[in-house]
C-alpha cells in the first residue's frame, strides 16, 4: 500500500511513477475521498468536543435544563451519524489504496513489457549435445517418471503425476535447496500453513487485485497460498520489531496453488505451468537503508543454487512495465532448457520496500524510544519447481535417453 500522505503531498510524483508501469490510476478519486474522510473526521472531533463541554456544564449544574439535554441528545445523534459516514469514507479510501500497485524504484529501467527487460549477467554456457536434445515431456514419459494421462485422470488439465525416480528427484531438489539456504546462506527454515485467512492475502498484495487467480474455500474463507511469500509476509503482522533482530531471513518449502487464468492457452505442454507446483521461497524483513543491498544478496543466494547444479542461467532486471504488483524492483533468474530451447524463469527476486509492511502494519524502532517506522520486505524463489526439474532433466540427458544426476544431488538420491 502506498503512503496516503505521499499521495496527498506529491500527487504528480506518484502519478508519474505509476504511469511508468504503463497504466493510469484514479489518484484524483483517491484525493477526493481522502479529503472527504478528513473533513468528516474533523467534524466528528469538533462535535465530540462540544458534546464533552456540554456534558461537563450539565454535570456542574444543579438544575438540568431541558434545552441543554435536548441539545446533547441531538449532538449525540449527529456524532453517531458522522462516525458512520467517517467509517464508510475510510473504507472507501482503503479500498482504493489497495488497488494501487507499488511505485517503481528509480533504478528500474523504463519499458512496456518483457521485451524491454535487461539482461544483467549470464553464468555458464548453454549445454551442447552431439544429438538432438529431447524436451522434458518426452524424456519423462520414456523414462516412466512423468505421467500426464494420470494427472488429467485425477485432476484435469495442467496436472501430472511424478513417479519413482521422478518423485525422488523432485524431493531431492527441495531438500538440497533448503539445506543450501539454511546451512550456507543463513536463512531460518519455516514450515507455514498452506491455507491462510483473507487478511493474509490482502497483506501480501494478492487481494483484492488477483482474487480470480486464487483457490478459495468459501465456507471457511480460507485461501490456498499461491506462494510461501503470503504466510511469510504475515508472520509479523501488527508487530514492532527490534532493530537488533533485523534483517530477518526466512526460507520455506510449500506447494503453491494458482488457477493460471492469466496464462490460459500458453505453455500447455509439459510441466512448466500447472495449477499446483512446489517452491522453496526466500524472504527477508529489513530496515529501509539496507533493503537494496539485501536484494542483491537475495539474488546471489538464488543464483548459488543454479551454479551448484551446474546449469547455465542469466539474471534479468525487469522494466517498469513488467514489474509485479507489490514489487518496486525485481530481478528474474532464468535457467536454460535445451529441450524446450528457452530460458525458464526459476526465480523472481523482488524488493517491495514498505508496500507490504504498510498493508500488514509491520514496523521497527530505529533505536529505543524512537518513533516506529515501516520495515522493507523482500522475496524470491530459491528456487521454483518444476522448472528446475525441467532444467535438470533437459541439461543432463544422454544420447541413450537416460539422465545423469548432478553431483550435488547424489547424496539426496542414494537408495539404501
N, C-alpha and C positions, 0 to 999 in steps of 0.2 A: 504494500500500500504506500502511495506517495504521501508526503507530508502536506496536509491541507494548508499549513502556514506558508510553505514554499509556493504552493499554487496561488494562494491569496496575494502574496507579496511580489511574486515574479511569474505572473501568468504567461507572459510571452516566452520566457526562458523555458518553461515547462512545455508550452505548446510546440516550440521549435524542436525541442529534444524528442518529443513523442512523434512529431511528423517525420523524423528521420527513420522511423520504423515503417514508413510507407502507408500510414493511415491517419485519419483525423479523429479527434476525440472531443466530446462535448464539454470543454472546460467552462464555457460561458454558463451552461446549465448548472454545473457544479458550483461556480462562484455565486450564482443567484440563490441556489439552495443554501449555501453556506451563509450568505447574508441574511436570508430569512430565518435560518436556525439561530444565528447570533442575536438577531433582533428579538425573536421570541424569548430567548434565554434572558436577555436584558430586561424585557418587560416583566417576565416572571419574577426575577430577582428584585426589581423595583417594587412590584406589587406586594411581594412577600415581606419586604422591609416595612412598607406602610401597614400591612396587617400586623406585624410584630409590634410596631409602635402603638397601634390602636389597642392591641391586646394588653400592653403594659399600662396604657392610660386607663383601660377598663378595670384592670386589677387594682389600681390605686384609688379608683373612685368608689366611694361608699354607696353611691347610687348607681344603678345600671341603666343608663339612658337607652331607651328602645331604639332610638335613631342610630346610635353607635353600634348596638348589637346587630341591627339590620344591615348596617354598612359592612360590618365584619363578615356577616354571612355572605353578602354579595361578593366581597373580595375573595372569600374562600372559594366560592363557585368559579370566579374568574381565574383564580390561581390553578384550580383543577383543570379548567379548560385550556389554559396556556401550557400547563405541564404536558397535557396530551398532545397539543399541537407541536410543542418542542420535541417531544419524543418521536413523533412522526417525521418531523423535519430532519432530525438526526438520523433516523433510519433511512430516509431518502438519500441523505448525503453519504452515509456509509455505503449504501448500495451502489451509488455512482462511483465512489472511490475504489470499490472492489473490482470494478470493471476496467480500471486503468492499468496498463502494463507498466513495467519498470522503465526508467529513463536510461538510455544507453550511456555507458561510460565514455568520457571524452576521447579515449584512445581507440574506441571501436571504429573500424573503417566504415565509410558510408557505402550503402549498396541496397539494392532492391530485393535480392534473394540469393539462393545458394550459388549462383554463377558468379556472384561478386565477393564470395568468401576468399580469404587469403591464406595460401599455404605458408606456414611459418617455418617449418623444417620437416625433413624426411629422414628416417632412420632405416638403414639396410636397403637392399635391392630386391625387387620382386623375384621370386623363385623362377628359375628357368628349367624347363624339362626337355628331355630328348623325345618326348611323346606328347600327345595332346592331352592336357590335364582334364579330368572329369569334374563336373560340378558336384557339390556335396550330395544333392538328391540322388544322383546316380551311384555315387560311391556308397552312400548309406544303405541303399536298397540292395546293392550287390553284396555288401558285407553283412547284411542282415541286422544292422544296428539302428536303422531308422525305418519305421513302418508308418507310412502316410495313410494307407487304407484303414488301418485300425484306429488311427486318430480320428478320421472322419466318422467311422462307425460309432465311436464312443461319444464324440462331442461336436462333430461337424467340421466345416472348413476352417483352415488356419489352426488346426490341432494335429499333433503327431505323437507317436509313441517311440521313445528311445528304449532299445533292448540290449541286454547283455553288456558287451564292452562299450556300447554307445552310452548307456546309462552310467556305467562305471567311469567313463572318460569325463562326462559332464560333472559327476560328483568329484572327481579328482581335480578338475579345473577350479571348482568352487573352493575346495579345501586348500589348494595351493595358493589361490589369490588371498584368501583370508589369512593364511599363515604369513605371507609376504607382508601384508599391511600391518598385522599385529606385531610380528616379531622383528621386522626390519624397518618399518616406516612409522611406528609409534602410534598406531590407532588403537582405540579401545573397542572390542567387539560388543555389539548389541544384537539381541535377538528380539525384535519387536512383534507386536500383533500384526496380522496380515489384513485385518479389518479395523477401521477406525471410525470415530464419530465425525459428524458433519463439520464441526468446528476445526477439526484437524485438516480436512480438505480445504477449507477456507484459508486457514493459516498458511498452508504451503503454496497457495495460489491456484489450486486445481478447481475450486469452486469460487464463484458461480460460473466462471468462463467455460470450463471444459466438462460440464456435467454429462453431456451426450457421449463422451468417450470413456466414461467410468461405469463400472458394475456396482449396482446398488441393491441392498436388501431393504425394501420399503417398510416392511413391518417393524423392524428394529432401528431403522435409519442408520445402518452400518454401510460403510463404503469400502470396497475391496481396493487395496492400495495399487496404484499404477507404478509405484517405485517406493523403495525404502526411504526416499527423501521425505515422504509425507510424515510417517511417525517420527523420524529423526528430527525434523523441524519442530515438532510439537513436544519433544521431551522436556523442554524447559519453558513451556508456555506459562506466561504470567509470573516469571521468576526474575529476581535481580541477582545476577551472578557476581562473584568476586573476581576482580581483575587478576588475582593471583592464580585463578584456575584457567585463565584463557591463554592460548586457544584450546578449545575442546576439539578433539579429533576422534570421530566415531567411524566404525566400519560395520556394515550389516549385510548379511545374505538374506534375501527374501525372494519368493516368487512374485511376479508382477502381473497385473491383470488390466488389459486395455481392450476396448471394443474395436479399435482401429477403424472407426468410421471415416476418419480423415484420410485413410490410406486405402479406401475401397478400390479394388481393381488393380492395385500395384503390388509387386513382389508376391505374386500368388504361388510361385513355385518354391519348393524347399522350405526351410525353417527360418528364413531371415526375419519374417514378421508374423507373429502369432498373437492370439488373444491371451495366452499365458506363457510367460518366459521367466527364467531365473536371472538374477543380477546380484553382484556384490557392489554395494554402494558406499562411497566415501562421503563424509560430511564434516564440516568444520563450523565452529562458532568462534568468532574472533573480535577483537577490538577493531574499530574502523581503520586506524592507522596502519594496521598490518595486513588488511584483507587482500590488497593487491599482491603482496609478496606471498601470502598463503595460497593464492590462486595458482601462482607459478609452481609452488611446491606440490600442490594437488595434481597438476598436470604431470609433473615429473614422477610422482608416485604411481599414477595410472600408466604412464609410459614404461615404467620399470617392469611391469608385468609383460608388456609386449616384447621388451628386449630379452627378458629371461626366457620367453617362449621362442625367441629367435625368428620372429615374423616381422617382415618389413611393414612399417607403418609411417604415417605422417600426421602432423599436428596442423589443424586448420583453424584460423580465427574467424568466427562468424561476423558478418557485416550487420549493420543496424537493422536491415530488413529481414534478417533470418534469425534474430535473437528470440529465445523463448520468452514467454510472458513475464516470468519473475526475474529473469536474468538482466544484469546490466553489462556483463562481459562474459563471453563464452569461447572456449577452445574445444573443438571436436578432435578426437583421436580416431583415425581410420586405419584398419588393417587391410593389407592387400589379400584378395581372394582370387587366385589364378583360375580356378574352375569357373567361377562366376564372371571373371575378368572385370572386377570392380573393387573400389575401395569401400569397405564396410565400416560404418560408424560403430565403434565398440565402447566409446565413452564420450560424454558431453560434460565438460567441467565448467562450472559457472560460479561467478561471484554475484550474489543477489544484493549485495550491500545491505541496507537496512529495510529493504522491501518486505521480506518475510517477517523480520523482527517486529515491524510495526503491526502486522496482522496478528502476530502471536503474543505481542507485548513482552518480548524478551529484552532485558536491559542489563547493564553492568554499571558499577561505580568506578570511575577512573581512579579514585582514591577515597579513603574513609571519610565519610561526612559530605562528600561531593554529591552534586545532583546526578541522578541516574541518567544514562544515555542508552540509546538502542545499539545492540551488537550488530555485527555483519555476519551473514550466513553464506556458506559455500557448499556446493555439492558436485559430485561427479561419479560416474561409474568406474569401478575398479577391478574387473571390467564387466561388461554385459554379455550374458549368454542369450541366445545360442550363437551369436555371430562369432565369438571367439572359437566356439566349437567348429563352425564352418571354416574359419581360417586355418585351424589346426589340421582338419581333415584334408583340405584342398592343398595346403602347402607341403604337407608331409606324405602325400600319396606317392606310391611307387608304380612302376610300369606294369606290374602284375596285378594291380588293383588293390593291393594291401596298403596299409597306412602305418608309418613309423610313429613312435611315441616320442615327443620332445623329452630330452634328458631330464629336465627339471620335474617332469610328471611321473617318471619311473617309480619313485618311492611311493607314490599315491596309487599306483596301479598294480602293485605286487599282490598276487593272489596266493595265500598260504594254504 
